[in-house]
Amino acid sequence: MTLEIFVPFWGDPSLLYETVDSVIAQENPDWRLIVIDDCYPDPSVAEHFEKLDDARVTYTRNETNLGITENYREAIRRATTEFITILGCDDLLHPNYVDVMSRTIAAVPATDVIQPGVEVIDEQGTVVRPLVDRVKQGLLAPRGRGGIAVLQGERMATSLIRGDWLYWPSLAFRTDSLRRIDFRDGLPIIQDLALLMDIAFEGGTLAYNPTLAFAYRRHGSSASQKTLLDGRRFRDERTYYAMARSLAAAKGWRSTARTARVRAMSRLHGIAELPGVIRHGTSAGIQSTVAHIFAP
């Protein structure tokens, strides 16, 4: 089974090249890599790929800047295989990634989404264990018999709305599911959770294979961190949790609706982030974080 790996690119070229090298180093050679440059203003990127001698690697540059969500959609439009990965342009595959994906698909052929085991690295590539990732991996990620945990429908939705323990760039998706279930507009900060929840609401299946196969790069000054400081992150979360509660109630999924209403882990996240927001955030960020902790 050939796995197409898309890299929507806008960022540090040197990190992109590390990402590409990690794909080329796969033990299983049955992959294709497509880099979609979203008009990053550095001509050396195109020159780098012109010199790269691997027929499995394709580099393309958008005619105009699309932005991250539209570049994801562009990747989905270009997909030709049954499963794809939309890889971050600074994350790293372990050499066994394609093998882990292939084995998981063979074990759970009906799956729509696959999450492999993930380690977290910092800007320099050093493995780190921030609190958020200790909670994700130690408390929120499910345990399954035989090594692979399988969640479907309401169980999948409840697990994710309790606390999003997935790592978006590491996921492999069934292409047809991504084409059928689009990103929701108006939720740029948590569009990944909203999409995954919509897959669950349609009765989709998530397979979690904890075999370590991916390195997720967490930046201290990332765009996600900035949205915590200016209040957008928690504002979007509150909006989506209310939406998810209504969607779950309409389906009669009481456990999911109750979990979305209580949003305990999300409130705890607000408590954990509040000291940093007070020190470094805007007044809007502080107000949003406090509201996130205490609002009904």
Secondary structure, DSSP 8 states (H G I E B T S, - for coil): --EEEEEEE-S-HHHHHHHHHHHHT-SS--EEEEEEE---S-THHHHHHHT---TTEEEEE-SS---HHHHHHHHHHH--SSEEEE--TT-EE-TTHHHHHHHHHHHSTT-SEEEEEEEEE-TTS-EE--HHHHHIIIIIS---GGG-EEEEHHHHHHHHHH-----GGG-EEEHHHHHHS---TT--SSHHHHHHHHHHHTT-EEEEEEEEEEEEE--TT-HHHHHHHSSHHHHHHHHHHHHHHHHHHHHT-HHHHHHHHH-HHHHHHHHHHHHHHHHHS-HHHHHHHHHHHH--
